[in-house]
Amino acid sequence: MYPDRVVSGMRPTGTMHLGHYHGALKNWVRMQSEQPCLFFVADWHALTTHYDDPTIIERSTWDMVVDWLAAGIDPSQSTLFIQSRVPEHAELHLLLSMCTPLGWLERVPTYKDQIDNLTSKDLATYGFLGYPLLQAADVLIYRASQVPVGDDQVPHIEMMREIARRFNHMYGKEKGFEEKAMDAVKKLGSKRAKLYLELRTEYQQEGKDDALAQAKAMLDDAQSLSMIDRERLFGYLEGSRKLILVEPQAKLTVASRLPGLDGRKMSKSYGNAIALREDKDSVTKKVRTMPTDPARVRRTDPGDPRKCPVWQLHEVYSDDATRDWVVKGCTSAGIGCIECKQPVIDAIIAEQEPMHERAQQYLDDPSLVRAIVADGCDAARKLAQETMRDVREAMGLSYS
């Protein structure tokens, strides 16, 4: 009914590092060539944990966009925008809050986890409790079909689906819906209309999923239908009402977890990260001073790569031949730790080189970044306004 669309965002709470690149940005770069993508800076979300000191947000916002462009996000393929520049996000968040049960927010797994882990911050605010609902508004307002997430974020997508389903059930009460749906059936032509009704009966009475899939495919191909008629027929097909908000699907990304310099997850809060656009000398120094297998006190002591944080980086950056060389050299004390680290240093610098090159034009002329974001905000807002017109009408707020 609505075109496929991918939506994702990141909070601007500090410098981006290589963990962000391997965990998310590489997937974004790949997806942008496959279907329409909207990527946004979630500055309102940053306030859920940084409301008492928001000074980092503006600086990090523009740095983040440059990092995205440096990583290979192409503004001619993707829409890049800032969440707060599209106020319809806040409006939909407010309207959804009117009909979302409080218990749905309290049961989100990451809510309690972060309350327990971020004990240094006062998170007893509605903004923090309601951030999954704002996330839902971020996605539902673009009628996104897919949201790229890791396993830990799947419950958030499930809640978005529940919110969309509840909203459609409560507000998809178009007056004379069945009569309008039957009028739309006639526009399919006699043969297609007969097939549509047969498939609808098979799905609703016999639960045949293949009948549902066949009918949806037929509606997608029906060029004679207007968008509103197609929308009605999708709703009539499933025995539901008018579909106003689309239920998004979780697109599980290939999680390439990049360890930090100490072997833990790479995180700026751990102080174990390499920035996305770090200079060569700093990368070299950081990797050379990484801790290694504690058994290798002297150069002549053999070691065990499995006990060394450097080995985890070899698993990401090195080929089979290099890893074999590391294993043989480390376990026999044939190579020293500095020698072992050099291929990792070379690989990281090689990975970052095109990022530095792509970023330079935006660093030289920041107005280019502003223009890209301004265009992206305009494009995103047009899509958001289309959805909000339907939402307001459904909730009796159109006053037309």
N, C-alpha and C positions, 0 to 999 in steps of 0.2 A: 504493500500500500504506500508506504513512504520509502524513499531511497535509502539504501544502506549507508550508514554513516558511523564513523568512529570518533569517540570523544574521550579525552584524557587530560589531566592537569597535574601540576606539581606546585608545592608550596614554596614561596621564596623566603627561606629562612637561613640562608647562608650560601657559601661557595659550593658549586657543584663539583663532584669528584668522579673518578673513574668507575666507582661503584654504581653511580647513577647511569653512566653510559652503558655499562654491560647489563645492568638490571632493567633498563627501560628505553633509553634513547636509541639503542641499536634496533629494537623492535619498532619504535616509532618510524625510524628511517625506512625500514622495510615496508611497513604498512602503508605509508603515504603514497606509494606507487601502485597499491592494490585497490584502494577505495578512498572516497573523500574523508579527510581527517581534520578534526578541530582540536588544537592543543592550546591550553590556556594556563596562564599564571594565576594560581589560586591564592590571590593576596588576601581575600576575606578569610580563607581557611587558615592562613598564617596567623591571623589575629586570635584564633581560638586558643593558641598557646603563647603568643607573644603580644597579647593585648596591653600588657603593662609597659612594654618597651618596643614600640613598632618601628623604631628608627632604622632597623636593618632591612625592613621590607622593601622600601622604594629602591634602595641601592641594589639589593639582591634581585629585584624584579628585572631590571635592565641587564644585569650581568647574566641572569638565567636565560633571557632571550638570546643574547649573544652566544652563550654556550650551546643552546639548541641549534642555532644556525651553524656554529662551528662543527657540531657533531654530524651535520648533514641534513637537518630539517630544511626543506625547500619551500619558501613562501609561495612559489608558483604552484605547488602541489598541496600544501597544507595551509589551513587558516590558523594564524597565531594571534592570540588576543589576551587581554587582561580581564579577569573575572569582574572586577568592580567597575569596569567601563561598560558593562552590559547590565544595567540595573534590573532588567527583567529577571535575572537570577534571583535577586532578593525578593521580588514580588512573588514569584512562583514559590519560593521557600516559605514566605509568609502564608500564602493560600494553602499550601500543602500542610502547614502546621495546624490549620484549623480542623483537619480531618484525619491526622495521623495519631494513633493511640500512643500514649506516653510509654507504655510497656515495650513497644517496638524499639524505641531508642535506648531504653535501659538494658535491653538484652544483647545489644551489639557487642561481640566479644572484645573488640579493640578498645571499647570505652572503659571497661573495668581494667584491662591490661595497662592502659596508659595512666589511669588514675593511680594504680599501684606503682608504676615505674617512674612517673614524673612527680615524685613527692616534693620536689623543690618548688613546684609551681602550684598556685591556687587554681584548680580546675573546676571548682564548684560553681560553674556559670552555665547559663542556658546555651551560650554559644558553643561551649565544648560538648554539652549533652546533645545539642541539635546539629552538630556538624555532619552526621550521616544524612540528615534530611536536606541540608544544603548541598551535599554531594548528589543526592537524588535529583534536586532541582537542576544542578549543573548538567546532568545527563539528559533528564527527561525533557528539558526545554528545547533540546535539539532533536528530539525523537530519535536518539541514537539507537542503532541496532546492535552495536558491539562496544564493549568497554575493555581495553586491555588491562588485566590485573594479574597479580600473583595469587597463589592459593589462599593466603591470609585475608585477601580482600573479597573473596567470593560471597561471604555473608552480606557484605554491603550491597552487592549487585542483587542478591536475592531480595533484600529489603526494598530496593528500588522497584523491582518487579511487583512486589506486594503493594507498594504505594500506588503504582500506576494502575494495577488491577482494581484496587479499592476505589480510586478516583473515577475510573471509567464506569464502575458499577454504580457509584453514587450519582454521578453527574452526566452520564451518557444517556440521559432520558429525553431524547429528541422527540418532540411532539409529532405524532403520526409516523413514528419510525417504521413500523412494518409496512404501512401503505407506501411510504417513500422508497423503502427497500424493494418492494415488488415492482414499483415503477422503474427502478434501476435495473431489475432483472430483465424487463422487457427490452431494454436498450441493448442487451447482449445479442439480440437476434433470436429467432425461434429455436434453432438447434442448440446454441450455447445456453440459452435460458433453460431449456429442458434438461440439459446435462448438469447445469449448476444446481437445479432443484433436486435432481437425483443424487448427486454427490452430497448435498447438504443433508438429505434424508439418511443416506448411508452413514455419514459421520455422526449425526445426532442420535439416530436410533440404534445403530450397530457399533458405534465407536471406532469406525475404520479410519485410522490415521492417514492411510494412503489416499482415501477419498478427500480428506481435508487438504492434503498436499496438492492433489490434482486440481481441486477447485481453486486454490490460491494461485497456482501457476496460470490457470486460465484467466483469472482476474488480472494478474500482472500483465498479460499479453493483450488484454482487451483495450484497444486504442480508442474505442468510441466512448469510453466512460470518462466522466469528469472526476477530479480528485475526490469530491464529496460523495459521489455515487459509489466510487470504488471503496471508499471508507465505510459507507453503509453496508455494502455487500460483504465486506470482510467481517463486520460485526454480526450481520444476519446469519452468515455462514456458521459461525461458532455458537449461535444461540445467545450471543451477548448483545450489548447495546452499542451505541456509537463509540468508536475507539478514538479517544482524544489524546491520550498519552501512550507511547509505545513502550512495551516491556523490553528492556535491553538484555542482551545475552553477555555473559562473562566470556571474554576472549582470553583464555589462559596463555600467558606469554612464556616463551622459553626462558626460564630464569637462569641467567648466567651469573652466579653469585661470585663477586670478586672479593677475596679476603683483603683485610687491611694489612698494614705493615707489621702488626703484631700477631697476625693469624686470626683475629676476631673479624666479625663483619666490618667492612669499611664504613666508617662513620665519622663525620666531623666532630661529633661530641666525644668520640674516643681519642681524637688526636692522632689517628692512624691512617689518614687519607692522603691520596695524591690528587690534587686538583685537576680538573679537566684540561686546563690550559697552563699547567705548571711549567716553569722554565727548565731547560735541560740540566743545568747545574744542580738545581734543587732536587729534581727527580733522582739524579745520580747519588747525591748525598743521602737522601732518605732511604734508598734501597741498600746502599752500601753499609749503612748503620743499622739495618734490620737485625733483630736477634736471630740466632741460628740454633742448631741442635746444641743444647748445653753440654753434651758429651764431648764436643770438639773444643777442648780447652786450648790445645796446641794444634799447630798446622799438621802435625804428624798423627793426630788422633783420628781414627775412623768415625764416621757419623751415620745417622739414620735419617734419610730424607723425610720420612713420614713424621718425624718429630720436629721438623724445621718449617717455620712459616714461609720461607722462600720457596719451598717445594710447591706450596699451594699456588703461588704465582706462576711457577713453571707449568702447572697443569692448565692454566689459562692461556699463557703466552708462548709456550715452547712447543715445537714439533716432537714427534716420537724419537727422532735421532738425538735431539738435544736432551730430552728427558733420560734416555738410556745413558748418555754421557754423564749426566749428573749422578744417576744412581751408582754407576760403576766408580766414578771418581770420588764420590762422597764416602761410600762404604769401604773403599780401599785407601782413603786418604791420599788418593792420586791427584786431587785438585783441592785448592783452598776455598774458603767461603767467598772471598772476593771474586775469584774466577767463576764460581758457581753463579754469582749474582749478575755478572756482566750480560749474559744473554737476555735476562729479564729487563735490565736497564735499556738495552738496545731496542727490545721489542716495544717497550712503553714509549720511548722517544719516537720510534717510527710510527706508532699508532697516533701520537699526538701531533706529529708534524703537519698533516693536512688540516687538523683543527686550528692550529695557529695561523695557517695560511688563510683559511676561510674567515677566521675572526678578524683578521687585521683590517679589512676594508671597513668593518663596522666600528672598530676602535678608532680608526682614522676619521670617520664621519658618522658620529652617533645619530645624525638626523635620518640616516638610512633605516636604522632600527626603529625609530619613532614612526617613520612612514609605514613600515611593514606592519607594525602593531596597530596603527590607526586604520589602515585598510582592513586588517583582520577584525578589529572591533566593529567596523561598519558592517562587514559581511556577516559576522556572528549575530549582531543585533537584529538584522533583517530576519534571520531564521527564528530568533527568539521571539520577535514580535508576532510572527505568524502563529506560533504556538499559543502565545498569550491571548491573542484575539479569540481563539477557540476556547481557552480555559475560562476567560472572563464571561464569554457568552454562556458556557455550560453552567457557570456558578451564578448566573443572573446579574452580572456586573457590567454588561456591555452598554446598557442605557441608550441603545440606538432606537 
